[in-house]
Amino acid sequence: MKQRKIFKDQIILITGASGFIGSCTTQYLNEKGYKNLVLVDDLKNDKWKNLVGKNFLDLIFKEDLFDFLKGRESEIEAIIHLGACSSTICKDANYLFENNFRFSQKLCEYAILNDQRFIYASSAATYGRGEMGFSDDENLLDKLRPINMYGYSKHLFDLWAKDQGLLDKIVGLKYFNVFGPNENHKDVMSSMIFKMKEKIQKEGKIQLFKSNDPKKIKDGEQIRDFIYVKDAVKMTCLLIEEAFKDVSGIFNIGSGKETTWNELAAALFKSLDKKVNIEYIDMPKELDKQYQNYTLADMSKFQKFYKEKFEITPIEDAVKDYVQNYLLKDERW
């Protein structure tokens, strides 16, 4: 059996590294003492600001990646593949297919061929409306029905990995509603906290969507599994540690806790020392068709391999840290 080297003397490759979760992953690894990082991404839309102060060996543009990889097969120990178009409203299905599915296939095949740890970002969007629940049991993959092309592109890769018998060799991570520092470039895909902080400061109120199922759900009581990005990247990076190098399969990355939009909004108002003031508005018709009223990650599979209780940052503490230490100071993590 090939002897796996200590990570500190080999390269960890991170795709999507100047983006939201990617740049936070880079920061987390830096704080753990890892500087042997090769980052893959572009620097558009001010994403370069997410990399200021971080330590890495090199930055490679996506289109140059496979040329860079030639001849470096023995130098790379792990690939954390977070790069993707994550827009749930993107209409260019061909682009999502090529970018999120085909590119991931090619990179995964490279990693498998060269005995490299391969961890990739799937998405909670693969669960669709949640009719089948939110279990990361791989036996249920064929039954999932994503409701947007982004989710489908991620689901296609999960299915391909399963069909190729790779899920006992690689790790897929289904991220739920991640929020926190370094999402400044995400525009319409940024979190409610990022979007609404300035509105509260200027107008003293925010807007939330009315319930599209008022007989069952009150306005603002739609439930999400929100997870702070610092928790999400810690969970991600556990999977390159020596103690967990044999862990494989698909895992949810969420808090496992129910949080309503009203609760999230209340935490945001409190972090700004403002009185709660919420206005409920009609949901756009194009969003209504694909809106999830309930998401909650089943974290039992993750907890089984981690064994210890993973401490999730309480929502109020997470929002306070994000707002007061990053948004109000215009800082990145």
C-alpha positions in Angstrom: 0.0 0.0 0.0 1.2 3.5 -0.8 2.4 5.4 2.2 0.5 8.6 2.6 2.8 11.5 3.3 2.2 14.2 5.9 0.1 17.0 4.4 2.5 19.7 5.6 5.1 18.7 2.9 2.8 18.3 0.0 0.4 20.5 -1.9 -3.3 20.9 -1.1 -5.1 22.2 -4.1 -8.2 24.3 -3.6 -10.5 25.2 -6.4 -12.9 28.2 -6.1 -10.3 29.5 -3.7 -11.0 33.2 -4.0 -14.7 32.7 -3.6 -16.8 32.5 -0.4 -16.2 29.1 1.1 -12.9 28.6 -0.8 -11.3 31.7 0.7 -12.5 30.8 4.2 -11.1 27.3 3.7 -7.8 28.9 2.8 -7.9 31.1 5.9 -8.8 28.1 8.2 -5.9 26.1 6.8 -3.5 29.0 7.2 -4.5 29.3 10.8 -3.8 25.6 11.2 -0.3 26.2 9.9 -0.8 25.1 6.3 0.9 27.3 3.7 1.5 24.6 1.0 -1.7 25.6 -0.8 -2.2 26.1 -4.6 -5.3 28.1 -5.2 -7.4 27.8 -8.4 -9.8 30.6 -9.3 -10.2 33.9 -11.0 -10.0 37.3 -9.3 -13.1 38.9 -10.8 -15.7 41.0 -9.0 -13.2 42.0 -6.3 -12.7 38.4 -5.2 -9.0 39.2 -4.9 -9.8 41.0 -1.7 -10.7 37.6 -0.2 -7.1 36.5 -0.6 -5.3 39.5 0.9 -3.2 38.4 3.9 -3.4 34.7 3.1 -0.5 32.4 2.5 -0.3 30.2 -0.5 2.2 28.8 -3.0 0.6 29.8 -6.3 -2.7 31.0 -7.9 -3.8 29.2 -11.0 -6.6 30.3 -13.4 -9.1 27.5 -14.0 -8.3 27.3 -17.7 -4.6 26.7 -16.9 -5.2 24.1 -14.2 -4.7 20.8 -16.1 -1.5 22.2 -17.8 -0.3 23.1 -14.3 -1.1 19.6 -13.0 1.0 17.8 -15.6 4.2 16.4 -14.0 3.0 17.3 -10.5 1.1 14.1 -9.8 3.4 13.1 -6.9 3.4 16.6 -5.3 -0.3 16.9 -4.7 -1.7 15.2 -1.6 -5.3 16.5 -1.6 -7.8 18.4 -3.8 -10.6 20.4 -2.2 -12.9 21.1 -5.1 -15.1 24.0 -4.2 -15.2 25.8 -7.6 -18.6 26.0 -9.3 -21.2 28.3 -10.5 -23.5 28.4 -7.5 -26.3 30.5 -8.8 -29.7 28.9 -8.3 -31.2 31.3 -10.8 -28.7 30.7 -13.6 -30.6 29.8 -16.8 -27.6 28.6 -18.9 -27.9 24.9 -18.4 -25.1 24.1 -20.9 -22.7 26.2 -18.9 -23.7 24.7 -15.6 -23.3 21.2 -17.0 -19.9 21.9 -18.4 -18.6 23.9 -15.4 -20.1 22.0 -12.5 -20.3 18.5 -13.9 -17.8 17.9 -16.7 -15.0 19.8 -15.1 -15.6 18.0 -11.8 -15.5 14.7 -13.6 -12.1 15.5 -15.2 -10.6 16.7 -11.9 -11.9 13.7 -10.0 -10.5 11.3 -12.5 -7.1 13.0 -12.2 -7.2 12.6 -8.4 -8.3 9.0 -8.4 -5.6 8.1 -11.0 -2.9 9.6 -8.8 -4.1 8.4 -5.4 -4.9 11.9 -4.2 -7.5 12.8 -1.6 -10.5 14.3 -3.4 -13.2 16.3 -1.5 -15.8 18.1 -3.5 -18.7 20.4 -2.9 -22.1 19.0 -3.7 -25.1 21.0 -2.4 -28.3 20.8 -0.4 -30.0 22.1 -3.6 -29.8 18.4 -4.7 -32.6 17.7 -2.3 -35.1 19.8 -4.2 -38.2 20.6 -2.2 -37.2 18.0 0.4 -40.0 15.5 -0.3 -37.5 12.7 0.3 -36.1 14.4 3.4 -32.5 15.6 3.8 -30.6 12.4 4.5 -27.2 12.0 3.0 -27.7 8.2 2.6 -26.2 7.4 -0.7 -28.8 4.7 -1.4 -31.4 7.5 -1.7 -29.5 9.5 -4.4 -31.6 8.1 -7.3 -34.8 9.3 -5.7 -33.8 13.0 -5.3 -35.4 15.6 -7.6 -33.6 18.9 -7.8 -35.7 21.9 -8.8 -33.1 24.1 -10.4 -30.3 23.5 -12.9 -27.6 24.3 -10.3 -28.9 21.6 -8.0 -29.2 19.2 -10.9 -25.6 19.8 -12.1 -24.4 18.9 -8.6 -26.8 15.9 -8.4 -25.5 14.6 -11.7 -21.9 14.5 -10.3 -23.1 12.7 -7.2 -24.9 10.1 -9.3 -21.9 9.7 -11.6 -19.6 9.2 -8.6 -22.0 6.6 -7.3 -22.4 4.8 -10.6 -18.6 4.7 -11.1 -18.1 3.1 -7.6 -16.1 6.1 -6.4 -18.0 7.0 -3.2 -15.8 4.7 -1.2 -12.8 6.7 -2.4 -13.9 10.3 -2.4 -15.9 12.7 -0.2 -18.9 14.8 -1.3 -20.2 17.6 0.9 -23.8 18.9 0.7 -23.5 22.4 2.0 -26.7 23.9 3.4 -27.3 27.7 3.9 -23.8 28.9 4.6 -23.3 32.6 5.6 -20.5 34.7 6.9 -17.5 36.8 5.9 -16.1 36.8 2.3 -19.4 36.7 0.5 -19.2 40.3 -0.6 -18.9 39.4 -4.3 -21.9 37.1 -4.4 -24.5 39.8 -5.3 -28.0 38.3 -5.5 -26.7 35.0 -4.1 -25.3 36.6 -0.9 -27.0 35.9 2.4 -29.9 37.9 3.8 -27.6 39.2 6.5 -25.2 40.7 4.0 -28.1 42.1 1.9 -30.1 43.5 4.8 -27.4 45.0 7.1 -27.3 48.3 5.2 -31.0 48.5 4.8 -31.5 48.2 8.6 -28.9 50.9 9.1 -30.6 53.3 6.6 -34.3 52.5 7.0 -34.5 50.6 10.3 -36.4 47.7 8.7 -36.0 44.7 6.4 -38.3 42.8 4.1 -39.0 39.1 4.1 -41.2 37.0 1.8 -44.7 36.2 2.9 -45.5 32.6 3.2 -46.6 30.9 0.0 -48.5 28.3 2.1 -50.2 30.5 4.7 -52.5 27.7 6.0 -49.4 25.8 7.2 -46.7 28.4 7.6 -46.9 31.9 9.0 -45.0 34.7 7.3 -41.3 34.5 8.1 -41.6 31.1 9.7 -40.1 29.3 6.8 -37.3 27.2 8.1 -33.7 26.9 7.0 -30.6 25.1 8.2 -28.2 28.1 8.5 -24.6 27.3 9.2 -21.8 29.8 9.9 -19.0 29.6 7.3 -16.4 29.1 10.1 -18.1 25.9 11.2 -18.6 24.8 7.6 -14.9 25.0 6.7 -13.8 23.4 9.9 -16.1 20.4 9.0 -14.6 20.4 5.5 -11.0 20.5 6.6 -11.5 17.7 9.1 -11.7 15.4 6.2 -8.1 16.0 5.1 -6.7 15.2 8.6 -4.8 12.0 9.1 -7.4 10.7 11.6 -10.1 10.8 8.9 -8.2 10.0 5.7 -10.2 6.8 5.3 -13.6 8.4 5.6 -15.4 8.6 2.3 -18.9 9.1 0.9 -21.4 12.0 0.9 -22.0 14.1 4.0 -24.3 16.9 4.8 -22.6 20.1 6.0 -25.2 21.9 8.1 -26.0 22.9 11.6 -28.7 20.3 12.1 -30.8 23.0 13.7 -34.0 24.7 12.6 -33.9 28.5 12.3 -36.7 30.6 10.9 -36.2 33.7 8.8 -37.8 35.6 11.6 -35.2 34.3 14.1 -32.3 35.1 11.7 -33.7 38.6 11.2 -34.0 39.1 15.0 -30.4 38.1 15.4 -29.4 40.6 12.8 -31.3 43.5 14.4 -29.8 42.6 17.8 -26.3 42.6 16.3 -26.9 46.2 15.1 -28.6 47.2 18.4 -31.8 47.9 16.5 -35.5 47.1 17.3 -36.9 44.3 15.2 -38.9 45.8 12.3 -39.9 43.3 9.5 -42.1 44.0 6.5 -43.5 41.0 4.7 -43.7 41.2 0.9 -45.1 38.9 -1.8 -42.8 36.3 -3.2 -41.9 36.6 -6.9 -43.7 34.1 -9.1 -40.5 32.8 -10.6 -39.2 32.1 -7.1 -42.4 30.6 -5.7 -42.0 27.5 -8.0 -38.7 26.5 -6.6 -38.9 27.9 -3.0 -38.0 25.6 -0.2 -40.1 26.2 2.9 -38.1 23.8 5.0 -34.6 22.5 5.0 -32.8 20.7 7.8 -29.6 18.7 7.5 -29.6 15.2 8.9 -26.1 15.3 10.6 -26.2 11.8 12.0 -23.8 10.4 9.4 -21.2 13.1 10.0 -21.5 12.7 13.8 -21.0 9.0 13.4 -17.5 9.3 12.0 -16.6 12.4 14.0 -17.7 10.6 17.2 -17.3 13.7 19.4 -20.1 16.3 19.5 -19.4 18.9 16.9 -20.0 22.3 18.5 -22.0 24.5 16.1 -21.9 28.3 16.7 -25.3 29.4 17.9 -27.1 31.5 15.3 -27.1 34.7 17.4 -23.4 34.4 18.2 -22.6 33.7 14.5 -24.6 36.6 13.2 -23.0 38.9 15.9 -19.5 37.8 14.9 -20.2 38.2 11.2 -21.8 41.7 11.5 -19.6 43.3 14.2 -16.2 41.9 13.2 -16.5 41.8 9.5 -19.5 43.7 7.9 -19.3 46.8 10.0 -15.5 46.9 9.7 -15.5 46.0 6.0 -13.1 43.2 6.8 -12.6 39.7 5.3 -11.7 36.6 7.2 
